Amino acid sequence: MTPNPLADLMRCVQFAAHKHKDQRRKEPSKPPFINHPINVATILAVEANIDDKEVLQAALLHDTVEDTDTTFEEIETAFGKNVADIVREVTDDKSLPKLERKQLQIEHAKTSSTKAKLVKLADKLDNLRDLQIVLPEGWPQERGEEFFVWAKKVVDNLRGTNEILESKLDEIFRHKNLLQ
Ligand code: ZN
């Protein structure tokens, strides 16, 4: 039997859903966390027409190490080194203080691989779309505005990667008066 090229993708959906099963997003309606990685992969496949399997797999898995007990080794064993490496590139080091982590995201964006940059662009697009609708619980208005300013700094260092995603992000930044 020839290997089914879609099987790896389905295993990622299942793996991520299992890992994030007890987590909820921070919006007041508390949607299941897994909606976010599924959105990120769907943005890449549907809106940006990305058909690179590793990129879509990494998109589905991109928050598993940062936000659950998943290890990079586990991802490498289940999905291979290439996918694990992309996830590694888009994962913040949670042992660092929050401000430093945010600064590092800006710096790391510049030197990331193209595949990691694609995941990052779609990740930011989904996060900003959510933020445009409603702030996470406990966030004052100002924190929301600061997030847009920070996200633009990250995106500025990801530019030249994908025209569709970048123009959709720019539309949001323009709406926020962060772009002329
Ligand atoms: Zn994310």
Boltz pocket constraint, residues with backbone or C-beta under 6 A from the ligand:
constraints:
  - pocket:
      binder: B
      contacts: [[A, 36], [A, 62], [A, 63], [A, 123]]
      max_distance: 6.0
